[in-house]
Amino acid sequence: MTANTKKITVTDIQKKKNKEPIVAITAYDALFAKIFDEAADIILVGDSLNMSFNNKQDTLSIGINEMIYHTNAVCAGAKQALIITDMPFGSYTNEDMALKNAVKIFKKTKADAVKLEGGLRVANTIKRLCDEGISVCGHIGLMPQFVRFEGGYSVKGRDPKTAQNLINDARALEAAGVFAIVLEGVVSDVAQAVSKSVNVPIIGIGSGNQVDGQILVWSDMLGFFDKFKPKFVKRYLDGANLIKNAVQNYADEVKSRAFPNEEFEYKN
Ligand code: KIV
C-alpha cells in the first residue's frame, strides 16, 4: 500500500448509498487483483470463477477450500479494495453450517466480507453471521446457484408480484444486517424501486444504472469468456483475441528463430 492509499472498509461502502457509484469487479488471482485494485472499491472473489477460470457449466461444483485458495491469492494482490468472498453452493444450507464455513473463510483469509445468495430465506442465517462479526453482502434477483433448479438463467422482476418479492427480500436482508446487496438480472425500473426501498447500497449487475454501483465479472468485461455474452455485458477489451495474437506472434518468432535475438541474450 502506498502512503496515500487507504484500505476500503464496509463502512466506506455503506456511506456510498445514494452518492458516488460503487465500482466492483471480480478477480480470482493476485495478478489481476493487483491490476484492478486501484480502480475498484470492491473486488469479489465470485464463485463465477468455476465457469470462467475452471471452464465448468455453472457455479455449483466449487467448494469452500477452492474459494479460500482464490481469496488468499486475491488478498495477496489487492491492498486497497474491499474483498468479498462468495460462499459456494451448499456451504450455507443451515445457520450452523453457514457460521462454520464463514468463520473458516475469515480465519484462513483476509476477506473483509462474505456473500450469500437469497433473500428472506437466508435472512436468519445472515443475522447469525453478522452477530458473530462477519460482514455479509446479500445477493438477490438472478441467483446463479439456482440455475439447475430454475432450468436456466432468466431476468427477474418482470411482473408486479416478483417485483414486490424483490423489495421484500431487500428489506429482509437490510434488517438482517447486510452492508450491501448485489442485485443481478433485474429489469431496470424494478431495480431502481428496490434501491429506493432500502438504506444499504444496491450493487447492480444487469440491473440498469439507477442503483448505487455496478459489478461485472472481469473475464466477461475484458473479453476473455466467450461461451456466452449476456446483453448487459459491455466488453471494454478484446482480451482473448489480443492474447491469442500475441502468443501466435511469439510462436511464429520462436519457429523462425527471430526470438530471442541479441537483445534477449546473455553474452560473456
Ligand atoms: O460469482 C460472481 O461473480 C457473482 C457476480 C455475478 C456478482 O456473484
Boltz pocket constraint, residues with backbone or C-beta under 6 A from the ligand:
constraints:
  - pocket:
      binder: B
      contacts: [[A, 26], [A, 44], [A, 45], [A, 46], [A, 47], [A, 48], [A, 49], [A, 86], [A, 182], [A, 184], [A, 205], [A, 215], [A, 217]]
      max_distance: 6.0
